[in-house]
Amino acid sequence: MKTTFLFIGGPEIFVILLIVVMVFGADKIPEIARGLGKGIRQVKDATNDIKKEINDSAKNHGIDTDISKSIQKEIEDVKGGIDDFTGPIKRNL
């Protein structure tokens, strides 16, 4: 089984890395990687801050922010109902 990353296989990744080394040079790659890492970290921190602000604002206004638990409970109830209904059918097969 062939492993892919973003619909790109191993040979394609190798060619892309080769082009990056040729364009930027081997000495610039760690610097570029650090910059990308810092950028990704800043985006992640900003996303977490936005989520926290939304949750805090919702709690201050009395809005239930834990709606996923109630949705999960409803899903489990439906699954249980389906299992009860299909149980005899599965046993007959």
Helices and strands as residue ranges (DSSP letters): H 10-24, H 29-60, H 67-92
